[in-house]
C-alpha cells in the first residue's frame, strides 16, 4: 500500500516537471497539498491541450488510488477526481471525450458516484 509519504516520490519519478513543486516546505508531508499540486499540473496540461500528458496523469492517479491507503484514496477522491468537472469546463466537448476515453474506469466510476450523490 502506498502511504502519504511515498506518493510525492512516486509523482516526482513519474512527472519530473512537478518535482520542484513537491519539495516546497508547506507541501512536504501533506497528502492533500501534494495531490493539489498534481491536480493543478494535470489541469494545466489539459488547458495546453496536451492530451498525452493528461492521459499519463490519469494513469498515475489510478495507480495511486488503487494502491493507496485510506488517506491517499481520500485525497485522490476529494481533490483529483472532484476536479473533473472543472477540468471538463477547460476543454471542448471533443477533447473531453478523448480525456474520458483515457480515464481509467476506477476513477471515472468514482467521479460518476460523486456527481450522482
Secondary structure as GFF3:
##gff-version 3
##sequence-region A 1 117
A	DSSP	alpha_helix	7	14	.	.	.	ID=ss1
A	DSSP	three_ten_helix	16	18	.	.	.	ID=ss2
A	DSSP	alpha_helix	19	22	.	.	.	ID=ss3
A	DSSP	alpha_helix	31	47	.	.	.	ID=ss4
A	DSSP	alpha_helix	51	67	.	.	.	ID=ss5
A	DSSP	alpha_helix	70	75	.	.	.	ID=ss6
A	DSSP	pi_helix	76	80	.	.	.	ID=ss7
A	DSSP	three_ten_helix	81	83	.	.	.	ID=ss8
A	DSSP	alpha_helix	84	90	.	.	.	ID=ss9
A	DSSP	alpha_helix	93	102	.	.	.	ID=ss10
A	DSSP	alpha_helix	105	116	.	.	.	ID=ss11
###
